[in-house]
Amino acid sequence: MVTGNRPFAGRSQISVASAILEKEPEPITATHPFTPHLFEQVVATCLAKNPDDRFQTAHDLRLQLKRIAEGKIQTAKPAEHGRTKREAILAAVACVTALLLIASLIWWRASRPAERTEYFSAPLPFAARDVAVSPNGHTVAVVGRDSERKNLLWTYEAGSPQATAIPNTEGANFPFWSRDGKSVGFFADGKLLKKLDLSGGPPQTLCEAPTGRGGAWNKDGVILFTPSGQLGVGLYRIAASGGTPTQVTFPDRTRGEDSHRWPVFLPDGIHFLYLAMDLSGRKISRPFMWVR
């Protein structure tokens, strides 16, 4: 405040912090040569690195300034300030260590390899279709035909030498996983929506779904699905435990929507995406993706 300059200069916060730990401020007389010597000693005491070497109260400082102004201090000896040699070394080591840690963190983040996309193939005894990946990222549910050419659900673990057929899933189509990866929902026999606990037991029928077109299962046990591919059919919801389905979306014909299909829950388990389709002339002419 006396000189109008900062006691410690630097081009960055790190360099300023380093100066505070390792350097002494420039004497006031370097820029203001007519500054009283005793006053310069008072300022130096205020800037001492060790708090114990500073004035302990503003009252003490006031008394020192008053005595200097009145000329009562003739041979005042400045208080010793600064850290001991050992403390200075420790401070320098701490500063250097902090800088090394920061540099190491920057290097580590810059040198991390980019995330890779994994590819794998399954040695299935059929041409697989209707693939659904489990939330664990490596278990896959697929639909394929058995030896009797009937659609059947299979599971495959990435890297495994073979796939495993799931019993009692004949006629399966369009599988989808529960959020915990312990169950699979699917459409069956061209008329039903079912679920299956992979730990064992037969499939459970949830409701009718003549020509199902996709389902999704959130963490709260709610299943969104399209029961039919017919015109004007939107998405329905049903509890994973069963019950009566309730329609939740309604195709808007003014926007060219004939059907809502293939729902996908977003990570919050509340909002979801779906495909809005124009089926005029039995062709998919305009797909839409909406968030609700």
PyMOL commands that set and color helices and strands:
alter all, ss='L'
color gray80, all
select helices_A, chain A and resi 13-22+28-30+37-46+51-53+58-70+85-111+253-255+280-282
alter helices_A, ss='H'
color red, helices_A
select strands_A, chain A and resi 129-133+139-145+151-157+164-165+172-177+183-188+192-197+204-208+215-217+222-225+236-239+246-247+259-265+272-277+288-291
alter strands_A, ss='S'
color yellow, strands_A
deselect
rebuild
show_as cartoon
